[in-house]
Amino acid sequence: MGEIRLADEFILETHGLTKEFAGFFAVRDVNLRVRRGHIHALIGPNGAGKTTCFNLLTKFLKPSAGQILYKGQDITAMAPADVARLGLVRSFQISAVFPHLTALENVRVALQRQHGQSFDFWRSKTVLDKYNNRARELLNDVGLSEFEKTPAVEMPYGRKRALEIATTLALDPEMMLLDEPMAGMGHEDIDKIAALIKRISAKYTILMVEHNLSVVANLSDIITVLTRGHVLAEGNYAELTKDERVKEAYLGAGHG
């Protein structure tokens, strides 16, 4: 009984997750527990092992040791596509945006994919139109209704990231993994994407990788700080800003 309750409470867990590259431990003995329905941030200075950890969770890398559980199921040896089918989806993984398609067309392609259709651009218009209503709902969810007819290549950077999130949502995930969703953005875009992530977190569990502590300050329920491949500290923002080890890791390594 206890195990069932645990799997219900924690949607994603790792036990002793480790990745070694020729004697160098990029990730070492990481134990993560992501609570269902929460925004969980994985942060740390550059070189802390965040990207490696993220690539292990999304099955782009194979762990040297340790275990990954999703909804109580061991997914350590599973392929990325199989994990995605279980509802654990990495944004910017499957959802590459087609630059010359409009925002609506991009989301529609993702919806076709979700329903087992191939990229049949030549299919009859009626077949494609059945995806339009849902595509418009998703564009509305991410605040992109006005960009419906705009080719992705012409959209501002922050709006393009929102479109990538919309195409990820089209895959109907239960849990979303976001890889530095604010990278390369100005303040205005950061605020918009932060508000968007907060809004969609009502329906999805979110794990996001970020290097900037202040970006996740108001967004995350729980923050795990990595440094040199291991977990340095975990808690909410208020707790972590008082933690001398966290201050030292950031000030010592720089925010870079």
C-alpha positions in Angstrom: 0.0 0.0 0.0 2.7 2.4 1.0 4.4 2.0 -2.4 1.2 2.8 -4.3 0.7 5.9 -2.3 4.3 7.0 -2.9 3.9 6.5 -6.7 0.8 8.6 -6.5 2.5 11.4 -4.7 5.8 11.4 -6.6 5.4 11.2 -10.4 9.1 11.0 -11.1 11.9 9.6 -8.9 15.6 8.8 -9.4 17.6 6.6 -7.1 21.4 6.9 -7.2 21.4 8.3 -10.7 25.0 8.5 -12.0 26.6 9.2 -15.3 30.4 8.7 -15.8 32.3 9.8 -18.9 35.8 8.2 -18.9 36.4 8.6 -15.2 34.6 12.0 -14.9 31.3 11.9 -13.0 29.0 14.4 -14.7 26.1 13.2 -12.4 26.8 11.4 -9.2 24.3 9.6 -7.0 21.4 12.0 -7.6 18.1 11.2 -5.8 15.2 13.3 -7.1 11.6 13.2 -6.2 9.2 15.3 -8.2 5.8 15.7 -6.6 2.7 15.3 -8.9 1.2 18.7 -9.8 4.2 20.7 -8.8 6.7 22.9 -10.7 10.1 21.5 -9.7 13.2 23.3 -10.9 16.6 21.8 -11.3 19.2 24.5 -11.1 22.9 25.1 -10.6 25.9 27.0 -11.9 27.3 26.1 -15.3 29.0 22.7 -15.3 26.8 21.5 -12.4 25.4 18.5 -14.4 21.9 19.9 -15.0 21.9 19.1 -18.7 23.4 15.6 -18.2 20.8 14.9 -15.6 18.0 16.2 -17.9 19.3 14.0 -20.7 19.3 11.0 -18.4 15.7 11.7 -17.4 14.6 12.1 -21.0 16.5 9.0 -22.1 18.9 10.8 -24.4 21.7 9.4 -22.3 22.0 6.0 -20.6 22.9 6.1 -16.9 26.1 4.4 -15.7 24.2 3.5 -12.5 21.0 4.2 -10.7 17.3 4.0 -11.5 14.5 6.2 -12.9 10.9 5.6 -12.0 7.9 7.3 -13.7 4.5 6.8 -12.0 6.1 3.9 -10.1 7.3 2.2 -13.3 11.0 1.6 -13.9 11.8 3.4 -17.1 15.7 3.3 -16.8 16.1 1.1 -19.9 13.3 2.5 -22.0 13.7 4.4 -25.3 12.8 8.1 -25.5 9.8 7.6 -27.7 8.3 4.9 -25.4 8.8 7.2 -22.4 7.0 10.0 -24.3 4.1 7.7 -25.0 3.8 7.1 -21.2 3.1 10.9 -20.9 6.6 12.1 -19.9 7.5 14.6 -22.7 10.4 16.8 -23.1 9.7 20.2 -24.8 11.9 21.0 -27.7 12.5 17.2 -28.1 9.7 16.0 -30.3 8.2 19.4 -30.9 10.6 20.9 -33.4 8.9 23.9 -34.9 8.7 24.1 -38.7 9.9 27.7 -39.5 7.8 28.2 -42.6 4.5 26.8 -41.3 2.2 29.1 -39.4 1.6 28.8 -35.6 -1.7 27.0 -36.3 -0.1 24.6 -38.8 2.7 23.8 -36.4 0.3 22.8 -33.6 -1.9 20.9 -36.1 1.1 18.8 -37.2 1.8 18.0 -33.5 -1.9 17.0 -33.1 -1.7 14.7 -36.1 1.4 13.1 -34.7 -0.4 12.5 -31.4 -3.2 10.8 -33.2 -0.9 8.5 -35.1 -1.1 10.4 -38.4 2.0 11.0 -40.3 3.1 14.4 -41.7 0.7 14.2 -44.5 0.7 17.8 -45.8 -1.0 16.6 -48.9 -4.0 15.1 -47.1 -7.4 16.5 -47.9 -8.3 19.8 -46.2 -11.2 18.3 -44.3 -8.9 15.8 -42.6 -6.7 18.6 -41.4 -9.5 20.9 -40.4 -10.7 18.6 -37.7 -7.5 19.5 -35.8 -8.1 23.2 -36.1 -10.4 23.7 -33.1 -8.0 21.9 -30.7 -5.0 23.7 -32.3 -6.7 27.1 -31.7 -7.5 26.1 -28.1 -3.8 25.3 -27.5 -2.7 28.5 -29.1 -5.1 30.4 -26.9 -3.7 28.5 -23.8 -0.2 29.8 -24.5 -1.4 33.3 -25.5 -0.7 33.0 -29.2 -4.2 33.5 -30.8 -3.1 36.6 -32.6 -0.2 34.7 -34.2 -2.4 32.0 -35.7 -1.5 32.9 -39.3 2.1 34.0 -38.7 4.9 31.7 -40.0 7.0 30.6 -37.0 10.1 32.1 -38.6 8.5 35.6 -38.3 7.6 35.3 -34.6 9.5 37.0 -31.9 11.9 34.7 -30.0 9.8 34.5 -26.8 6.6 33.8 -28.8 8.4 31.1 -30.7 9.2 29.4 -27.4 5.6 29.6 -26.4 4.7 27.9 -29.7 7.1 25.1 -28.9 5.3 24.7 -25.6 2.0 24.6 -27.4 3.3 21.8 -29.7 4.4 19.9 -26.7 1.0 20.3 -25.1 -0.5 18.9 -28.3 1.1 15.6 -27.4 -1.1 15.5 -24.3 1.7 14.9 -21.7 1.1 14.3 -18.0 4.5 15.6 -17.1 6.6 18.2 -19.1 10.3 18.6 -18.9 11.4 22.1 -20.0 15.1 22.7 -20.9 16.0 26.3 -20.0 12.8 27.7 -21.4 14.0 31.3 -20.7 17.4 31.0 -22.3 18.3 34.0 -24.5 15.2 36.0 -23.4 14.8 39.6 -22.3 12.9 40.5 -19.2 9.5 41.0 -20.9 9.7 37.6 -22.5 10.9 35.9 -19.3 7.9 37.3 -17.5 5.5 36.1 -20.2 7.0 32.5 -20.4 7.0 32.4 -16.5 3.4 33.3 -16.4 2.6 30.7 -19.1 4.4 28.0 -17.2 2.6 28.9 -14.1 -0.7 28.8 -15.9 -0.2 25.4 -17.5 1.1 23.9 -14.3 -2.5 23.7 -13.1 -2.9 20.7 -15.4 0.6 19.3 -15.7 3.6 18.4 -13.5 6.6 20.4 -14.7 10.3 19.8 -14.2 12.5 22.6 -15.6 16.2 23.0 -15.9 17.5 26.5 -15.4 20.8 28.1 -14.3 19.3 31.4 -13.0 18.0 31.2 -9.4 16.1 34.4 -9.7 14.2 33.2 -12.8 12.7 30.3 -10.8 12.2 32.3 -7.6 8.4 32.9 -7.9 7.7 30.0 -10.2 8.9 26.8 -8.5 7.3 24.9 -5.6 10.6 23.1 -5.0 14.1 23.7 -6.3 16.9 21.2 -6.4 20.4 22.8 -6.6 23.1 20.7 -8.4 26.8 21.4 -8.2 29.6 19.3 -9.6 27.1 16.6 -10.5 25.5 16.0 -7.1 22.6 17.5 -5.1 23.8 20.4 -3.0 20.5 21.5 -1.5 16.8 21.3 -2.0 13.9 23.5 -0.8 11.9 26.5 -1.7 13.4 29.8 -2.8 13.3 31.4 0.6 15.1 28.4 2.2 17.8 28.2 -0.5 18.7 31.9 -0.4 19.6 31.5 3.2 21.7 28.5 2.5 25.4 29.4 2.7 26.4 26.4 0.5 24.1 27.6 -2.3 25.4 31.2 -2.1 29.0 29.9 -2.2 28.3 27.6 -5.2 26.8 30.5 -7.2 29.2 33.2 -6.2 32.1 30.9 -6.4 31.3 29.6 -9.9 29.6 32.8 -11.2 26.2 32.8 -12.9 27.6 32.4 -16.4 
